[in-house]
Amino acid sequence: MKLYSKHIYTGSIELLTGLHIGDSKESTDIGGVDSPIVRRKDNNQPYIPGSSIKGKMRSLLEIANGQKDTFRNGSHIIGKLFGSINNNDANPSRLIVRDASLNKESAQLMSESEFFDIPFAEVKIENVINRLKGTAEHPRQIERVPAGSKFDFEFIINIIANDDGEAKSLEAEFDILLNTGIKLLQDDYLGGNGSRGYGHIRFDMMPKQIKTIKDYYESK
């Protein structure tokens, strides 16, 4: 098997509702939020982990195809694209999903806004409803990236095959599978609390770029 080409998908992810992808927190400071979002350590800006996008997309595709665990089935097209392992026979993922960073325009708008109590985020109060008493209990503060924010994404599919015919077949199948996953994700949610309105997103895709191995040898 050899690498024939790389198919590069870029664009932006727009948040249609607030997004919460949580970070670990050992303790809660007095007056602090109960559930913080994941942030970059260099500039404190929120980002969307590539693992969150890739994992949710794989899960939705497995459900759509009636598959339980393609991680153990390297012969299935989902296992071929997202990676699999079976009886110590590893099939590395052909799909690379980069962490999606907050784009410059959104970062500037959010840093200049007067409406944020927390940098680059909003705080939403959530409650548990006591069904017997009809009262709200146990209020907690959930940190979210606000609706309207945009993140730059990059997906790369490595076309690795035994021959030209297989490479062409995989190109078409992977392209359909990835775009199906994107559509499913747009009509579902990303991150936590999706059933309560969080994590509705929309992809704005740029034209796909294809780089062959020849392109890499000839580039300066």
Buried (B, 14 or more C-beta within 10 A) or exposed (E): EEBBBBBBBBBBBBBBBBBBBBEEEEEEEEEEBBBBBBBEEEEEBBBBBBEBBBBBBBBBBBEEEEBEEBBEBBEBBBBBBBBBBEEEEEBEBBBBBBBBBBBEEBBEEBEEEEEBEBEBBBBBEBEEEEEEEEEEEEEEBBBBBBBEBBBBBBBBBBBBBEEEEBBEEBBEEBBEBBBBBBEBBBEBBBBBBBEEEBBBBEBEEEEBEEEEEEEEEEEE
